[in-house]
Amino acid sequence: MNRIIKIILLDILKNKIVLGYTFILAILSWSSFALEDNSAKGLLTILNVILFTVPLVSILFATIYLYNSSEFIELLLSQPVKRQKIWLSLFIGLSSSMVFSFFVGAGIPLLVNSPDNIGFMMIIVGCLVSVIFVALAFLSSILTRDKAKGIGIAIMIWLYFALLFDGMVLFLLFQFADYPIETAMVGITALSPIDLARIQILLHLDVSAMMGYTGAIFKDFFGTSTGLIVSFLLLSLWAIIPFFISLKKFNRKDL
């Protein structure tokens, strides 16, 4: 298993797309701090990168890599290696490479320019978001053998969490504005890893008002230590559950 992970890691880290992704993250992160007059503005710029660019690249790259590695996976299946170990090795290799790219590209600038709780929080959240969308990529790629459909599913997943979900939340808030739906909204937010990540970072930046309608609702809950633990548990579940669903399908799939 360790040998498979090593092969995958070395293969991905030499990939020009991953190198380009790391380079672009580094340019965006360093320039955000260099061009702004205070670190808070730079952090908000990097926040947008974490919420939109990191999920998109993670889910697309992982999905395409899995489809392009179909022959390699079939070769591994012909060896006396359990399917569970193969799928887990692929997941560890892909998620580790995406986390490493994010840390080198955005994590190091954050550590240099914001070596405090906010910087560490953004690094942790960015790493979790990378792993979550790699797990969702595994799920989307195992649903169909058609590469075009798989990539389409991955893009739709990203669009839903990055754009459509917020629109649905705002629609519910407007429709039920006359009812006490604060508790329900906390539960609904748990259905989106990007929203959970946004809330945690904005609360630590002390600019929760920028979250608009949802700011006042979530501040009392997610601003506490209990809320912090719950949000990280929910983010962890967003990585674990899709991967295990894909693992079950992979174990049963006839390749």
DOGU-521900 format. One record per residue (C-alpha): x, y negated, z. Coordinates in nm, 3 decimals, padded with zeros to 5 digits. Each point is the difference from the previous one (the first is absolute). Layout:
N
[rec [X Y Z]] ...
END
This chain:
255
[rec [00.000 00.000 00.000]] [rec [00.280 -00.243 00.089]] [rec [00.171 00.081 -00.330]] [rec [-00.318 -00.080 -00.195]] [rec [-00.039 -00.332 00.185]] [rec [00.362 -00.088 -00.075]] [rec [-00.042 00.074 -00.372]] [rec [-00.318 -00.211 -00.017]] [rec [00.154 -00.289 00.194]] [rec [00.312 -00.012 -00.217]] [rec [-00.212 00.016 -00.313]] [rec [-00.234 -00.280 00.108]] [rec [00.266 -00.233 00.139]] [rec [00.176 00.008 -00.339]] [rec [-00.325 -00.081 -00.179]] [rec [00.012 -00.338 -00.177]] [rec [-00.358 -00.080 00.100]] [rec [00.080 00.043 00.370]] [rec [00.320 -00.202 -00.036]] [rec [-00.194 -00.274 -00.181]] [rec [-00.272 00.006 00.268]] [rec [00.261 -00.040 00.274]] [rec [00.171 -00.281 -00.191]] [rec [-00.329 -00.188 -00.058]] [rec [-00.097 00.037 00.367]] [rec [00.341 -00.138 00.100]] [rec [-00.034 -00.301 -00.233]] [rec [-00.352 -00.078 00.123]] [rec [00.094 00.039 00.366]] [rec [00.326 -00.198 -00.002]] [rec [-00.146 -00.276 -00.219]] [rec [-00.311 -00.026 00.224]] [rec [00.218 -00.090 00.297]] [rec [00.243 -00.213 -00.201]] [rec [-00.262 -00.217 -00.171]] [rec [-00.229 -00.061 00.300]] [rec [00.082 -00.251 00.272]] [rec [-00.103 00.239 00.280]] [rec [00.000 00.376 00.042]] [rec [-00.380 00.022 00.055]] [rec [-00.071 -00.095 -00.363]] [rec [00.254 00.255 -00.118]] [rec [-00.165 00.267 00.214]] [rec [-00.339 -00.074 -00.154]] [rec [00.149 00.041 -00.348]] [rec [00.149 00.336 00.097]] [rec [-00.337 00.095 00.152]] [rec [-00.160 -00.031 -00.345]] [rec [00.273 00.222 -00.141]] [rec [-00.066 00.263 00.269]] [rec [-00.376 -00.008 -00.056]] [rec [-00.004 00.009 -00.381]] [rec [00.335 00.086 -00.163]] [rec [00.119 00.273 00.238]] [rec [-00.325 00.206 -00.016]] [rec [-00.023 -00.032 -00.380]] [rec [00.359 00.106 -00.068]] [rec [-00.012 00.280 00.260]] [rec [-00.317 00.164 -00.131]] [rec [00.084 -00.043 -00.371]] [rec [00.360 00.115 00.022]] [rec [-00.083 00.301 00.218]] [rec [-00.289 00.105 -00.228]] [rec [00.208 -00.026 -00.318]] [rec [00.295 00.176 00.165]] [rec [-00.218 00.295 00.103]] [rec [-00.139 00.042 -00.351]] [rec [00.346 -00.028 -00.155]] [rec [00.134 00.257 00.250]] [rec [-00.261 00.265 -00.088]] [rec [00.262 00.228 -00.162]] [rec [00.230 -00.039 00.301]] [rec [-00.289 00.087 00.234]] [rec [-00.085 00.308 -00.208]] [rec [00.365 00.106 00.017]] [rec [-00.006 -00.033 00.378]] [rec [-00.322 00.203 00.015]] [rec [00.173 00.284 -00.182]] [rec [00.253 00.018 00.283]] [rec [-00.063 00.166 00.339]] [rec [-00.101 -00.332 00.156]] [rec [-00.335 -00.069 00.165]] [rec [-00.228 -00.248 -00.174]] [rec [-00.038 -00.194 00.321]] [rec [00.377 -00.059 00.019]] [rec [00.017 -00.112 -00.364]] [rec [-00.284 -00.252 00.036]] [rec [00.131 -00.127 00.335]] [rec [00.351 -00.037 -00.143]] [rec [-00.135 -00.202 -00.293]] [rec [-00.194 -00.223 00.239]] [rec [00.295 -00.057 00.233]] [rec [00.232 -00.071 -00.293]] [rec [-00.236 -00.246 -00.170]] [rec [-00.114 -00.180 00.315]] [rec [00.357 -00.025 00.134]] [rec [00.125 -00.152 -00.325]] [rec [-00.283 -00.257 -00.010]] [rec [00.057 -00.090 00.365]] [rec [00.375 -00.032 -00.064]] [rec [-00.061 -00.226 -00.301]] [rec [-00.237 -00.219 00.201]] [rec [00.244 -00.024 00.291]] [rec [00.295 -00.094 -00.222]] [rec [-00.204 -00.244 -00.210]] [rec [-00.219 -00.165 00.265]] [rec [00.102 00.142 00.338]] [rec [00.355 -00.133 00.006]] [rec [-00.107 -00.359 -00.088]] [rec [-00.263 00.022 00.274]] [rec [00.258 00.118 00.255]] [rec [00.238 -00.281 -00.097]] [rec [-00.251 -00.285 -00.018]] [rec [-00.262 00.113 00.254]] [rec [00.168 00.223 00.262]] [rec [-00.301 -00.002 00.235]] [rec [-00.325 00.186 00.060]] [rec [-00.158 -00.137 -00.317]] [rec [00.287 00.118 -00.218]] [rec [00.003 00.347 00.155]] [rec [-00.379 00.024 -00.031]] [rec [00.013 -00.083 -00.371]] [rec [00.273 00.259 -00.060]] [rec [-00.195 00.272 00.184]] [rec [-00.326 -00.086 -00.176]] [rec [00.172 -00.014 -00.340]] [rec [00.154 00.344 00.055]] [rec [-00.337 00.142 00.109]] [rec [-00.176 -00.148 -00.302]] [rec [00.262 00.157 -00.228]] [rec [-00.054 00.344 00.156]] [rec [-00.381 -00.036 -00.007]] [rec [-00.013 -00.076 -00.371]] [rec [00.245 00.278 -00.081]] [rec [-00.241 00.234 00.183]] [rec [-00.291 -00.140 -00.203]] [rec [00.209 00.056 -00.315]] [rec [00.035 00.368 00.093]] [rec [-00.376 00.022 00.036]] [rec [-00.072 -00.172 -00.331]] [rec [00.253 00.213 -00.190]] [rec [-00.135 00.331 00.133]] [rec [-00.360 -00.084 -00.094]] [rec [00.063 00.037 -00.373]] [rec [00.265 00.144 -00.231]] [rec [-00.056 -00.280 -00.251]] [rec [00.277 -00.257 00.051]] [rec [-00.205 -00.291 -00.137]] [rec [-00.294 00.081 00.230]] [rec [00.232 00.039 00.299]] [rec [00.163 -00.338 -00.060]] [rec [-00.346 -00.150 -00.051]] [rec [-00.117 00.140 00.334]] [rec [00.313 -00.143 00.168]] [rec [-00.065 -00.347 -00.146]] [rec [-00.366 00.013 00.106]] [rec [00.102 00.095 00.355]] [rec [00.235 -00.300 00.013]] [rec [-00.264 -00.234 -00.146]] [rec [-00.257 00.119 00.252]] [rec [00.219 -00.056 00.306]] [rec [00.176 -00.315 -00.124]] [rec [-00.300 -00.187 -00.148]] [rec [-00.339 00.170 00.002]] [rec [-00.009 00.091 00.369]] [rec [00.035 -00.362 00.112]] [rec [-00.281 -00.098 -00.236]] [rec [-00.224 00.267 00.149]] [rec [00.081 -00.118 00.354]] [rec [-00.085 -00.361 -00.087]] [rec [-00.324 00.116 -00.165]] [rec [-00.100 00.185 00.318]] [rec [00.088 -00.300 00.215]] [rec [-00.219 -00.231 -00.209]] [rec [-00.288 00.246 -00.022]] [rec [-00.007 00.073 00.374]] [rec [00.115 -00.340 00.128]] [rec [-00.304 -00.021 00.231]] [rec [00.081 00.328 00.175]] [rec [00.270 00.086 00.258]] [rec [00.224 00.213 -00.221]] [rec [00.337 -00.076 00.164]] [rec [00.049 00.353 00.138]] [rec [-00.102 00.155 -00.331]] [rec [00.248 -00.220 -00.187]] [rec [00.288 00.130 00.212]] [rec [-00.096 00.352 -00.102]] [rec [-00.036 -00.097 -00.367]] [rec [00.348 -00.154 00.000]] [rec [00.143 00.338 00.099]] [rec [-00.108 00.122 -00.346]] [rec [00.274 -00.206 -00.169]] [rec [00.373 00.036 00.080]] [rec [00.078 -00.330 -00.174]] [rec [-00.249 -00.187 00.220]] [rec [00.144 00.161 00.313]] [rec [00.349 -00.105 -00.107]] [rec [-00.113 -00.355 -00.081]] [rec [-00.173 -00.045 00.334]] [rec [00.297 00.118 00.204]] [rec [00.249 -00.223 -00.177]] [rec [-00.222 -00.310 00.001]] [rec [-00.079 00.043 00.368]] [rec [00.373 00.013 00.080]] [rec [00.056 -00.306 -00.219]] [rec [-00.270 -00.174 00.208]] [rec [-00.181 -00.109 -00.316]] [rec [-00.305 00.224 00.042]] [rec [-00.219 -00.286 -00.121]] [rec [00.139 00.069 -00.349]] [rec [-00.196 00.325 -00.001]] [rec [-00.315 -00.204 -00.042]] [rec [-00.322 00.158 00.120]] [rec [00.175 00.303 00.146]] [rec [00.253 -00.193 00.211]] [rec [-00.215 -00.074 00.303]] [rec [-00.152 00.349 -00.006]] [rec [00.326 00.194 00.022]] [rec [00.219 -00.226 00.213]] [rec [-00.137 00.121 00.334]] [rec [00.035 00.368 -00.089]] [rec [00.311 00.031 -00.218]] [rec [00.185 -00.271 00.191]] [rec [00.027 00.223 00.309]] [rec [00.249 00.279 00.064]] [rec [-00.282 00.255 -00.026]] [rec [-00.104 -00.143 -00.336]] [rec [00.362 00.016 -00.118]] [rec [00.027 00.369 00.090]] [rec [-00.335 00.079 -00.160]] [rec [00.091 -00.181 -00.323]] [rec [00.330 00.188 -00.031]] [rec [-00.176 00.329 00.070]] [rec [-00.251 -00.081 -00.274]] [rec [00.281 -00.090 -00.242]] [rec [00.171 00.330 00.083]] [rec [-00.324 00.187 -00.070]] [rec [-00.022 -00.174 -00.338]] [rec [00.332 00.165 -00.086]] [rec [-00.069 00.340 00.159]] [rec [-00.356 00.073 -00.118]] [rec [00.044 -00.061 -00.377]] [rec [00.323 00.202 00.002]] [rec [-00.156 00.298 00.175]] [rec [-00.299 -00.006 -00.235]] [rec [00.242 00.004 -00.294]] [rec [00.199 00.280 00.168]] [rec [-00.311 00.217 00.031]] [rec [-00.085 -00.059 -00.366]] [rec [00.359 00.072 -00.106]] [rec [00.000 00.331 00.192]] [rec [-00.315 00.109 -00.183]] [rec [00.081 -00.145 -00.343]] [rec [00.092 00.231 -00.285]] [rec [00.300 -00.158 -00.173]] 
END
